[in-house]
Amino acid sequence: MAHKRALEALDRTLQDIRERNCLMGGVAVLLAGDFRQTLPVIPRFRDRHLQTNLMLASRHRISGDTFKKLR
């Protein structure tokens, strides 16, 4: 899992470079990884911080219906 701010920083950077104020600057972004991996280490972690600091809580969250298995 990535910290949600990493994805948000990528979004802002692409919007700035492409000079377009739409999601990811209008660029198609493919993210991949092992979604069963362990959670990130968050200093001074509290349970309430989990949901707010993970990428899944980001405004860029995509529904599971969007994902397709690649063969």
Contacts in CASP RR format, 6 or more apart in sequence:
PFRMAT RR
TARGET T0000
AUTHOR 0000-0000-0000
METHOD contacts of the structure
MODEL  1
MAHKRALEALDRTLQDIRERNCLMGGVAVLLAGDFRQTLPVIPRFRDRHL
QTNLMLASRHRISGDTFKKLR
1 37 0 8 1.000
1 39 0 8 1.000
1 40 0 8 1.000
1 54 0 8 1.000
1 55 0 8 1.000
1 56 0 8 1.000
2 40 0 8 1.000
2 54 0 8 1.000
2 55 0 8 1.000
3 40 0 8 1.000
3 53 0 8 1.000
3 54 0 8 1.000
3 55 0 8 1.000
4 52 0 8 1.000
4 53 0 8 1.000
4 54 0 8 1.000
4 55 0 8 1.000
4 56 0 8 1.000
4 57 0 8 1.000
4 58 0 8 1.000
4 60 0 8 1.000
6 55 0 8 1.000
7 55 0 8 1.000
7 58 0 8 1.000
7 60 0 8 1.000
8 58 0 8 1.000
8 59 0 8 1.000
8 60 0 8 1.000
10 24 0 8 1.000
10 29 0 8 1.000
11 23 0 8 1.000
11 24 0 8 1.000
11 25 0 8 1.000
11 60 0 8 1.000
14 24 0 8 1.000
14 25 0 8 1.000
14 26 0 8 1.000
14 27 0 8 1.000
14 29 0 8 1.000
15 21 0 8 1.000
15 22 0 8 1.000
15 24 0 8 1.000
15 25 0 8 1.000
17 25 0 8 1.000
18 25 0 8 1.000
18 26 0 8 1.000
18 27 0 8 1.000
20 26 0 8 1.000
23 60 0 8 1.000
39 50 0 8 1.000
39 54 0 8 1.000
40 54 0 8 1.000
42 49 0 8 1.000
42 50 0 8 1.000
42 53 0 8 1.000
51 57 0 8 1.000
55 61 0 8 1.000
END
